[in-house]
Amino acid sequence: MALDYNIIGERLKKARIDSGLTQEKLAEKLDVSIAFLSRIERGSSHISLKRLSQICDILGITEGSILNGSSNNSENYLSSEFDTLLKNSTPEKQKLIYKIAKVINED
């Protein structure tokens, strides 16, 4: 499975905000530029596992929560992203998403 750097970036940004850190403060703690951190959060720059581990240590989260969307296992992969997507969609779009998912999930 390839890493989706956009999702990783979104999760890192959410974790940073949840921890009360600005990009400036986190970049300072990591000794990187704000621009570099911004690119990671946007998914336009790849992040090494070493750097991911450093960020997770600072934010007090696990690498699994960033990579899988779950701290315990990968069964909930993208669960919160789907919840957010559905909550922000119109009822018509929710029906379309459901129909597409149903077709894809048929055995």
C-alpha angles and dihedrals in degrees: 000000000000120000116253102218092189091061092042089052093049091050092048091049092050091048091049092050092044089054091052097243125137121220087252094056094045092046089051092052090049093043092233133120121270088236091058092049090048091053090051091051091049091048093239093115125053118235124217120229089243092056091043089053091050092051092047091051091053093046093044095236135118126256087233091062089057098040099038104021088238132080094212108039145335096260089098094049109155091356096131091041091055091046091053092045092052094045090053095047128091117247089255092054090046089056091049092049089049093050092049093047091048092053092047092047097050114116 
